[in-house]
Amino acid sequence: MRDKKSALQIANKVVESRFKDATVAFCSGSYIRDQATNYSDIDLVVLYPKVESAWRESFVFEGWPVEAFVHDPETLRYFICEVDIPSGTPSLPNMLVEGVQVPGDCPTGNLFKELAAELLKKSPLPLSEDQDRNLRYGITDLLDDLRSPRSKGEAIATGARLYEVLADYYFRANTEWSAYGKSIPRRLEAVDSGFAKKFQQCFESLFVTGNGSQVIALASEVLSSFGGLCFDGYKRTAPKNWRTKIQFDSSHNWELTKQILSDGKILSIVQPGPELAPHVVAYVNQVGGESDNLTFGANQFDVTVSDEAELLKKTRESGFNLMIAGIIEGRVVSVANLSRNPRERLKHIGVLGISVRKDFWGRGIARVMIETMITWAKDHGLKKIQLKVKSDNFRAIAIYEKIGFIREGLHPTEVLIDGKYYDHISMGLELGCTT
């Protein structure tokens, strides 16, 4: 039979066999509360004199599932004071207070039980103004999803998220210790049995019928005492250091690294020097044959490696024009250039050209490359970027328009491929022109 007594016997065996050098362990959880089910595990907080770092592990011992949270006095105090208490959800203090010491009471164990008990007697830290607004905004956003769900499944999914978020706000706003998951009903009952019953009934209605009206009314009632719904005027500012800088050194030896694409691969964007000339020439000759979107075909890029090396060197050194290459795992996957007219009346305009290797289409590379060119253009005083695109290259046109380019003109029959004429569309992006 699995009960509190047998759980404590197993906890003693676990400590003796797996944590024999521990000072003490606290056996807690549903077995200690006499609320265990057939799938309950034994929770153990294990305290050593010293560990390199705290850890959590799960294992099965003699058929019993066990979860162990292993600490020394310093790490345990850190997790209590720096993690649990600020979060408003005192998981470790609860485990220590309700826990039974294994193999028996000891001074260190008693000290931490007293510390945890004293902390739980106090009210949690009140929500700051920003915390309160952020939580109310999150609830408001979920309520908007719940007001007109596309399906019962969406309503249930939104309700499942709202269940924890609303309960947490109710606890925190009322300066009560919070809870999560299956502990929420028990905690609600301890704080206000009447509200706990209402909370359960409202969410049961949502989960059974898919109708969220009762939950919406309940959430609105909870928020009404603390400022109400929060949407209009809400603003959340990211920390100033949340940015990846684009850096240009004095020699214009430009490089941007670690742009993470949608597929998780890292795209390095560099301003290529002469050493990359063979790779650039090979790349251009290959992409010319992968589609009819460029002004040249396969192996029609009639520039020698030495000429390309000289061009790359001059481009990088001059700082007047820009050429960049996108590299993934040592392979050139994209090339783009921005060319300016040296005439005074035209040099505020850059003409953009870009290509991406076909097997890398659809990964967001073109957008990253173009946005990098735009940043460079702004930093170098350009006021406009122009480009031309084949009128049937719908994928590219969509990308350009999403970035902000607008169509400026049509150039009929400008391209001839295998005896057939194609139109070009000219597009432009204003970077700060004034008239």
Phi, psi and omega in degrees: 000135180261110180215188183300317182296313181291328178295320178293325177295317178295319179301319177297318179295320180298313181297318182294325185266327185251335184228046189294338180266006180289150177289315182196160172226152178246117177268119185221185178106196189294330178295321180290330178274001184059040180234021186288150172250181179294345183245013179289150176250170176266125176264130179232126167259114186255130184241116176261162172298323181201134173231153179295319174202152179292154176209165177233136178216153179237141180199170178247128181236115181050040177085358180259127174286135183229138171241123183244135177244108193255130185216171159243175185305323182289316181290325179295317179295322179298310182297325179291309189276332185254344182245298186294308186297313178298330180285344182081000180242096190275067184299307181296314177303320177298318180295322180290317183295315183276345187289150174260129183288136180233131006280349179184172181299145177213162183303317180295317178298317180297322181298315182287327175297319179294318178300313181297318181296319179296320180295319182289337178289332180278156174284149177293164177300136178293153177295138172288168180300317179294317179300316181298314181294320180296318179292317179294323177296316179300319178293317178301318180298317179293323178296322177298322176295327184280338183293327182216067181290151179285339182201168175297324179299317178296320180298318180293318179298317178295319179296322180298319177291318183293330182305309182286319184295316181292318178298316180300317180294319179303313180295309187294318181295331179265017181049047173246150176297140185267180179207170177218161176060223185290350178280346184299309180302319181295320180289319177300318180298322181290327182277313184201100185297326179293315178294323179301317179295317180294318179301312181296317181297318181296315181285328174300319179299316179296312185290332179278314187259338186084000179267120185262012186300319181292321178293320178300316179295318180297313181296319179298322178295317180297315183288332186301332181279352186227033176109348176079194179299153184226109174215297183299122180089357180291137178213137178230115186265131178285153175303146184299332183274005177277075180202153171249116188281144169261119186245137176239123179272178188296337181262009181061026174278086194274138176207138173232127184240161171060050167273113184273123183275176183297335180266006177090350179283155182260123178259119174262128179249123183231155169269104192291143173258187183303329183295340180266000184305313180301322181289322179293315180298315178298320180298310184297319179294329179285311185294336177300332181262001183271344178199174176258023184274345182261171181272009177214159181255194181299132176058027177257007178273089190274061176234130180285162179298320181294320177294319179295321178299319179294320179296315180298319180298312181294320181297316182291324183283327185286320183074005180275317174249171181223137170228134179230154177234137175262129186234130174236121178051045176079007183243131177288121183243352179200147174224138177218150178220153178230112186250138180243149175276129183290347180294140186303321185281352184236350189286357174280356182250136173246136179260122187263136170228139183209148174215155178224136178303136191300322182285003175243012176295154174078013181249007178084010183293314182302316181298315179298317180298314182293317180297327176294318178297320180297317178300314179299316182300315179297318180294337183253018171082007178290148182248349182202147173238134178241157174203166172236145180218143177299139187296341179259008178271071189295326179299312182293318180301318180297319179295313181300315182293325179295326179286332179131358177293146175239153179285133183242343181182167179238136180240091185296145174049038183276340181240137178239118180230119178051044176082003181242138181267145178229152178269153170251143171252130174267139181227153181220153177229116179283134180247009180138026178291142172234145181250000000 
